[in-house]
Amino acid sequence: MSEDTIRLVTIGRIIRRRRRLLTVLAVVGALVGYGTSLLMPPRYTTSASVLLPGAWEERELLTQSEIATSSVVVDRAAAALDWSGVSGRELRDQVSAKASDGNIIKISGTADTPERAQRLSDQVAQQYVTFAARIAGDNTDPEAAAGPEALRKLVVQTSRRITDLAEAADPGQTVESVQGRTELEKLRTTLQEAMDKLDQADPATNKANLVVMGPSARPAGEAPPTRMQLIVAGALLFFLVSVIGHLTAARVSRRLRTEPEIAAALGSALLGTVDVPGARAAHRPEGRGPRARIRRLLGVDIRWDIPTPQTSGDEAGRQIRYRRVCARLRDQLPAPRRLLVVVPDGDEIARRAAGQLVAEAGSDPLLRLVEVSVTRPMVPDRDNESGALVVLSAGSWTAGELAGIAEACADAKHEVVGIVLAGTVWTRPTRSAGRPRETATPAVAVGNDVKEGSG
């Protein structure tokens, strides 16, 4: 799998064959998320909106956002709230401001209760409006402020003078007098409109009139991350890390899976492949003790990176494969044909295949089965055997482990004459009146001989 593309079928195989382990790890992740939520008290957040009338540039709005969360505003809010043990420095981490569309500054407050969050945001908004108005009043230039005021007085005086001139004009009905009075009225109206526009354009007046758009809403729920979010996030994180860990382990795995790689590691040729009927025990390594029971309980004793076995035909078709391997051995070896069948210890599929092969071969060739440890391989010395036949399953052993078995065979003066690969297949259940042919009994009998021979 180290060179294969990760596909959805691979992830599905991990979930199916490691569902117990993934479930346990997801529960552990949920417990970790719950424990984290206990260390993080619930937080509530709400916002108060402040309207800035007039025309404002983007950089000015950013400046106002900074002013709203400045130390001066927050310290004044802390003094007004007068919460025990809470200073302005602590409140600065709980207050934020953001400029939104429509010249609106949203001031958000976060606290451990909904009531405190509401009071905090409202108080900061009020202190910001007061401080902004003070800044606008303090920054007004006295000479610049006196200019518009003198202009207003001049407009008032001019308006009165126009009224006096209109009253002093000829009250007659001549065309000239009517036109004069009309022109004077137009002049007074124009002066008044100009003065109104001047008042509206005064930035000190407009930008000082900030408006709090009502009290903030009391928060109905916790601010994220909530306890449920932490629990779900912990379970999902542990689940994903477990799946990624399985994929990474498969990517860096050095177990040989292809026939050419296995043949090159053992230094011999492949004689054929045989099928072993699928059984749950065939995928489980034998073992006792607490660790083995825990592995069986979690389901980690079953290989997940082995492809799903194909459906097999009938028993006669499987017997043909064994007979063909025996025929190749007869053609390859001179009489008398005696071979040592070497099976890696712990390869249950290969052991079952070797037992079936021994039973099928009978006395020609005469096969003797031995199980060899891959950590410290030791093969019995040569007696009457003319070589060794290695039976193993693909994807279970590394090149170094197989090379160690080949070296152990060479040390015992056994030449590796061939390799047989064993694979698992599913069998269709059949119902028949006759007793089916048993293939496990010869394997068990050979297994007893193995223990005597390997000792």
C-alpha positions in Angstrom: 0.0 0.0 0.0 3.0 2.3 0.3 2.7 3.2 -3.4 -1.1 3.0 -3.7 -3.4 5.9 -4.0 -5.5 6.5 -0.9 -9.1 5.9 -1.9 -12.4 6.0 -0.2 -12.5 2.2 -0.2 -9.4 2.2 1.9 -10.9 4.5 4.4 -14.1 2.4 4.4 -12.0 -0.7 5.1 -10.3 1.0 8.1 -13.7 2.0 9.5 -15.2 -1.5 9.1 -12.2 -3.4 10.5 -11.2 -0.9 13.1 -14.7 0.2 14.2 -14.2 -0.9 17.8 -10.9 0.9 18.2 -12.2 4.0 16.4 -15.3 4.1 18.6 -13.2 3.8 21.8 -10.9 6.6 20.6 -13.8 8.8 19.6 -15.3 8.3 23.1 -11.9 9.2 24.6 -11.8 12.3 22.5 -15.3 13.3 23.6 -14.2 12.9 27.3 -11.1 15.1 26.6 -13.4 17.7 25.1 -15.7 17.5 28.1 -12.7 17.9 30.5 -11.5 20.9 28.5 -15.0 22.5 28.8 -14.8 22.1 32.6 -11.5 24.1 32.6 -13.1 26.8 30.4 -16.0 28.5 32.1 -19.0 29.4 29.9 -18.8 32.8 28.2 -21.6 34.9 26.9 -21.3 37.7 24.3 -23.6 40.5 23.2 -23.2 43.7 21.2 -24.4 47.3 21.4 -24.5 49.5 18.3 -23.5 53.1 18.1 -24.5 55.2 15.1 -22.1 57.9 13.8 -24.1 60.5 11.9 -22.6 62.4 9.0 -19.9 61.4 6.4 -17.1 59.3 7.7 -14.1 57.8 5.9 -13.0 54.2 6.4 -9.9 55.2 8.3 -11.9 57.4 10.6 -14.2 54.5 11.4 -11.2 52.4 12.3 -10.0 55.1 14.6 -13.4 55.2 16.3 -13.2 51.4 16.8 -9.9 51.8 18.5 -11.2 54.6 20.7 -14.2 52.5 21.7 -11.8 49.8 23.1 -9.2 52.2 24.5 -8.0 52.0 28.0 -9.7 55.3 28.9 -13.1 54.1 27.8 -12.8 50.7 29.3 -11.4 52.0 32.6 -14.3 54.4 32.9 -16.7 51.5 32.2 -15.0 49.4 34.9 -15.4 52.3 37.4 -19.1 52.7 36.5 -19.8 48.9 36.8 -17.8 48.6 40.0 -17.5 44.8 39.8 -15.7 43.3 42.7 -12.2 42.1 41.7 -12.6 43.2 38.1 -10.3 46.0 36.8 -10.1 47.8 33.6 -7.1 45.8 32.4 -9.1 42.6 32.8 -12.1 44.1 30.9 -10.0 45.1 27.9 -9.7 41.4 27.0 -13.5 41.1 27.2 -14.4 44.0 25.0 -14.1 44.4 21.2 -15.4 46.9 18.6 -15.9 46.6 14.9 -17.0 49.1 12.3 -19.8 47.8 10.1 -21.7 49.2 7.1 -23.8 52.3 7.7 -21.4 54.1 10.0 -22.2 51.8 12.9 -19.7 50.7 15.5 -20.6 47.4 17.2 -19.2 47.1 20.7 -19.2 43.6 22.0 -18.8 42.5 25.6 -18.1 39.0 26.9 -18.7 37.9 30.5 -19.5 34.8 32.5 -23.2 35.5 32.8 -25.7 37.0 30.3 -26.5 39.8 32.6 -22.9 40.9 33.0 -22.3 40.7 29.3 -25.3 42.9 28.6 -24.3 45.5 31.2 -20.7 45.5 30.0 -21.5 46.2 26.4 -24.0 48.9 27.2 -21.7 50.6 29.7 -18.8 50.6 27.3 -21.0 52.0 24.5 -22.2 54.8 26.8 -18.7 55.7 27.9 -17.5 55.7 24.3 -20.2 58.1 23.3 -19.4 60.4 26.2 -15.7 60.3 25.5 -16.1 60.8 21.8 -18.3 63.9 22.4 -15.7 65.3 24.8 -12.9 64.7 22.3 -14.9 66.6 19.6 -15.6 69.5 22.1 -11.9 69.7 23.2 -10.5 69.6 19.7 -12.6 72.5 18.5 -10.4 75.5 17.7 -11.8 78.6 19.5 -11.0 80.9 16.5 -12.5 78.4 14.1 -15.6 78.1 16.3 -15.9 81.9 16.6 -15.9 82.3 12.8 -19.3 80.6 12.2 -20.8 82.3 15.3 -19.8 85.7 14.0 -21.2 84.8 10.6 -24.6 83.8 12.2 -24.7 87.2 14.0 -24.0 89.0 10.7 -26.7 87.0 9.0 -29.2 88.0 11.7 -28.2 91.6 11.5 -28.5 91.5 7.7 -31.9 89.9 7.9 -33.1 92.7 10.2 -31.7 95.3 7.9 -33.5 93.8 5.0 -36.8 93.9 7.0 -36.2 97.6 7.8 -35.5 98.3 4.1 -38.6 96.5 3.1 -40.8 98.4 5.5 -39.2 101.7 4.5 -39.8 101.1 0.9 -42.6 102.9 -1.0 -45.8 101.1 0.2 -47.4 102.0 -3.1 -48.4 99.7 -5.8 -45.8 100.7 -8.3 -43.9 98.1 -10.2 -40.6 99.3 -8.9 -41.6 99.0 -5.2 -43.0 95.5 -5.6 -39.9 94.3 -7.4 -37.7 95.8 -4.6 -39.6 94.1 -1.9 -39.5 90.8 -3.7 -35.8 91.0 -4.2 -35.2 91.8 -0.6 -37.3 88.7 0.5 -35.3 86.5 -1.9 -32.1 87.8 -0.4 -33.2 87.0 3.1 -34.3 83.5 2.1 -30.9 82.9 0.4 -29.0 84.0 3.5 -31.1 81.7 5.7 -30.6 78.7 3.5 -26.8 79.3 3.4 -26.7 79.5 7.1 -28.6 76.2 7.4 -26.2 74.5 5.1 -23.3 75.8 7.1 -24.7 74.3 10.3 -25.2 70.9 8.6 -21.7 70.9 7.2 -20.1 71.7 10.6 -18.1 68.5 11.4 -17.6 69.3 15.0 -21.4 69.4 15.4 -22.3 66.3 13.4 -19.4 64.0 14.5 -20.0 64.8 18.2 -23.6 63.6 18.1 -23.0 59.9 18.4 -26.2 57.8 19.1 -26.5 54.5 21.0 -29.0 52.5 19.1 -30.8 51.0 22.1 -29.7 48.6 24.8 -27.9 45.4 23.8 -29.8 42.1 23.7 -29.4 39.7 26.5 -27.5 36.6 25.1 -29.6 33.5 25.0 -26.8 31.0 24.6 -23.1 30.5 25.3 -20.4 32.0 23.1 -18.5 29.4 21.1 -16.8 27.2 21.8 -19.6 25.7 23.8 -19.4 22.5 25.8 -21.2 20.5 23.2 -18.9 21.9 20.5 -15.8 20.9 22.5 -17.1 17.4 23.0 -17.9 16.9 19.3 -14.7 18.5 18.2 -12.7 16.2 20.6 -14.4 13.1 19.3 -14.0 14.1 15.7 -10.4 15.1 16.2 -9.4 11.7 17.8 -11.4 9.9 15.0 -9.6 11.7 12.2 -6.2 11.4 13.9 -6.8 7.6 14.2 -7.7 7.2 10.6 -4.8 9.3 9.5 -2.5 7.3 11.7 -3.7 4.1 10.1 -3.1 5.5 6.6 0.4 6.8 7.6 1.3 3.5 9.1 0.3 1.7 5.9 2.2 4.3 3.8 5.5 3.7 5.6 4.9 -0.1 6.0 7.7 -2.2 4.5 5.7 -5.4 4.2 6.1 -7.0 0.8 2.8 -7.5 -1.1 3.8 -8.3 -4.7 5.0 -11.7 -6.0 8.3 -10.3 -7.5 9.3 -8.6 -4.2 8.6 -11.8 -2.2 10.5 -14.0 -4.7 13.5 -11.6 -4.7 13.6 -11.5 -0.9 13.7 -15.3 -0.6 15.9 -15.8 -3.6 13.6 -18.4 -5.2 10.8 -18.7 -7.7 7.0 -18.7 -7.2 5.4 -22.1 -7.7 1.8 -20.9 -7.4 -0.9 -19.4 -5.2 -3.4 -21.4 -3.1 -6.7 -20.3 -1.5 -7.7 -20.7 2.1 -11.4 -20.5 3.0 -12.0 -17.4 5.0 -12.4 -17.7 8.7 -12.2 -15.1 11.4 -9.6 -17.0 13.3 -7.4 -17.0 10.3 -6.8 -13.3 10.6 -6.1 -13.5 14.4 -2.7 -14.3 15.7 -2.7 -16.7 18.6 -1.9 -15.2 21.9 -2.9 -15.2 25.6 -2.7 -12.8 28.4 -4.2 -9.4 29.1 -2.6 -7.7 26.1 -3.9 -10.3 23.7 -7.4 -10.0 25.2 -7.4 -6.3 24.9 -6.2 -6.5 21.3 -9.1 -9.0 20.5 -11.5 -6.7 22.4 -10.5 -3.7 20.4 -10.3 -5.6 17.1 -6.7 -4.6 16.4 -5.6 -8.2 16.1 -7.2 -8.3 12.6 -5.3 -6.9 9.7 -7.1 -4.0 8.1 -4.7 -3.4 5.2 -5.4 -6.7 3.6 -7.8 -6.4 0.6 -11.2 -7.9 1.1 -11.1 -11.6 0.1 -12.7 -12.5 -3.2 -15.5 -15.0 -3.4 -14.2 -18.5 -4.1 -15.8 -21.1 -6.2 -16.3 -24.7 -5.0 -13.9 -26.9 -3.0 -12.9 -28.8 -6.2 -11.5 -25.6 -7.7 -9.4 -24.9 -4.6 -8.1 -28.5 -4.7 -6.9 -28.0 -8.2 -4.5 -25.2 -7.1 -2.9 -27.5 -4.4 -2.6 -30.3 -6.9 -0.9 -28.1 -9.4 1.7 -27.0 -6.8 2.4 -30.6 -6.0 2.7 -31.5 -9.7 5.3 -28.7 -10.2 7.3 -30.1 -7.2 7.3 -33.5 -8.7 8.5 -32.2 -12.1 11.2 -30.0 -10.4 12.6 -32.5 -7.9 14.2 -35.9 -8.5 13.0 -39.0 -6.6 12.9 -39.5 -3.7 11.1 -36.2 -3.2 11.2 -35.0 0.4 10.8 -31.4 1.3 10.7 -29.2 4.4 7.7 -26.9 4.4 8.7 -23.7 6.2 5.9 -21.4 7.5 6.6 -18.1 9.3 5.4 -18.3 12.9 2.2 -16.4 13.4 1.0 -16.7 9.8 -2.2 -18.6 10.4 -3.3 -18.4 6.8 0.0 -19.9 5.5 -0.1 -22.6 8.2 -3.6 -23.7 7.1 -2.5 -23.7 3.5 0.6 -25.7 4.3 -1.4 -28.2 6.2 -3.7 -28.6 3.2 -0.7 -28.9 0.9 0.8 -31.6 3.1 -2.5 -33.5 3.1 -2.9 -33.2 -0.7 0.7 -34.2 -1.5 0.5 -37.5 0.5 3.8 -39.3 0.1 4.9 -37.9 -3.2 6.4 -35.5 -2.5 6.7 -36.2 1.3 6.4 -32.9 3.1 7.3 -32.0 6.7 5.9 -28.8 8.1 7.9 -26.6 10.5 7.0 -23.1 11.8 9.9 -20.7 12.0 10.1 -17.6 14.1 10.8 -14.5 12.1 12.6 -12.7 14.9 15.1 -15.5 15.5 14.7 -17.9 12.6 15.9 -21.5 13.2 15.3 -24.3 10.7 16.0 -28.0 11.6 19.1 -29.4 10.1 18.8 -31.3 6.9 17.9 -35.0 7.3 16.5 -36.7 4.3 14.9 -33.6 2.7 16.1 -32.4 -0.6 15.1 -28.7 0.0 12.7 -26.3 1.6 9.4 -25.0 0.4 8.3 -21.6 1.9 4.6 -21.0 2.3 3.5 -17.6 3.4 0.8 -15.0 2.9 1.4 -11.7 1.0 1.5 -8.4 2.9 2.6 -9.9 6.2 6.4 -9.8 6.3 9.1 -7.4 5.4 12.1 -8.1 3.1 14.4 -8.4 6.1 12.3 -11.0 7.8 12.0 -13.1 4.6 15.7 -12.8 4.0 16.3 -14.0 7.6 14.2 -17.1 6.8 16.2 -17.7 3.6 19.5 -17.4 5.5 18.2 -19.9 8.2 17.4 -22.4 5.5 20.9 -22.0 4.0 22.5 -22.4 7.4 20.6 -25.7 7.8 21.8 -26.9 4.3 18.3 -26.5 2.9 17.9 -25.0 -0.6 14.7 -23.0 -1.1 13.2 -24.8 -4.1 10.1 -22.7 -4.3 7.5 -20.3 -2.8 3.8 -20.7 -2.4 1.6 -17.8 -1.6 -1.6 -18.3 0.4 -4.6 -16.0 0.2 -8.0 -15.9 1.9 -11.2 -16.4 0.0 -14.9 -16.3 1.0 -16.8 -19.5 0.6 -20.5 -19.8 0.0 -22.3 -21.8 2.6 -23.6 -25.1 1.2 -26.1 -27.5 2.6 -25.7 -31.2 1.8 -26.8 -34.5 3.2 -23.3 -35.9 2.9 -20.4 -35.1 5.2 -18.1 -32.5 3.6 -14.5 -33.3 3.3 -12.5 -32.0 6.3 -9.3 -30.3 5.6 -8.4 -29.1 9.1 -7.7 -32.6 10.5 -4.6 -33.3 8.5 -3.3 -29.8 9.3 -3.7 -30.4 13.0 -1.9 -33.8 12.8 0.9 -32.2 10.9 1.1 -29.4 13.5 1.7 -32.0 16.2 4.6 -33.5 14.1 5.9 -30.0 13.6 6.3 -29.4 17.3 8.2 -32.7 17.6 10.4 -32.0 14.6 11.2 -28.4 15.5 12.2 -29.3 19.0 
